[in-house]
Amino acid sequence: MSPRDDIPELRGLDGEGSVQVHQDEAARIDGAMVFSVYGKGGIGKSTTSSNLSAAFASMGKRVLQIGCDPKHDSTFTLTGRLQPTVIDILKEVDFHPEELRAEDFVTEGWGGVMCVEAGGPPAGTGCGGYVVGQTVKLLKQHHLLENTDVVIFDVLGDVVCGGFAAPLQHADKAVIVTANDFDSIYAMNRIIAAVQAKSANYKVRLAGCIANRSRDTDEVDRFCERVGFKRIGHMPDIDAIRRSRLKKKTLFEMDPDEDVLACRAEYMRLAHALYTGTDALSPDPMLDRDIFEMLGFD
């Protein structure tokens, strides 16, 4: 008998050489549209997630944003400050979640967006998947998912391990934030492979990519055409986005100059497209050597 055969939650393959950890049915998020936002570290996932949350809220949707990064900086532009993490709050009560109130780990941000920072284990210890699981469990125990229309998971960097792929077990659609450069497209290719592996056993599908902080999109579009993917948004490299981060605000709170209004319009268009339903894409990711050759210059 395999040493894993007596562990009931480990059943079935999840990509070559790995084992699928099946989600507890009690942890399923029902009734809300769930999006997971991925991309290379520093590419602008938190900016994208927070402005999408603000756009959904502007549409009248009840929104929950969950930051999945030990830096716990996903939601500060919605709340104006860094929030304590779920894992730190659980430590304070010696991991007795029954002692917590909803307001201990959920903060209402701009437009009524509910903001949660899951956090993560200390560097070099533990697994981010555990933190995501505990966060969803707490939200369900406090009935905070019952009246929610949209849930956005803002996920750490371009990590493709099982732990930080955990939000994909809950998501309907995965969105990848990229730029028009080698490193972020290379990372996007690997994230596509991770999502495709999860989609074999879960409902998650790829919605497409958002070209962020990029004047042009030619390299992103060339990659998408090659693998069967789709660019669903484009946020140019303009100073209004940088200023919004410095002011600890989303673009929806900024003074409405021409650039701010253009960015808001793009986020509103993107939020509407995601909510009404984008095509479920099944791209064929490239081998590392092939994408290296495609994106390189002679």
Secondary structure, 3 states (H helix, E strand, C coil): CCCCCCCCCEEEECCCCCEEECCCHHHCCCCCEEEEEEECCCCCHHHHHHHHHHHHHHCCCCEEEEEECCCCCCCHHHHCCCCCEHHHHHHHCCCCHHHCCHHHCCEECHHHCEEEECCCCCCCCCCHHHHHHHHHHHHHHCCCCCCCCEEEEEECCCCCCCCCCHHHHCCCEEEEEECCCHHHHHHHHHHHHHHHHHHCCCCCEEEEEEEECCCCCHHHHHHHHHHCCCEEEEECCCHHHHHHHHCCCCCCCCCCCHHHHHHHHHHHHHHHHHHHCCCCECCCCCCHHHHHHHHCCC
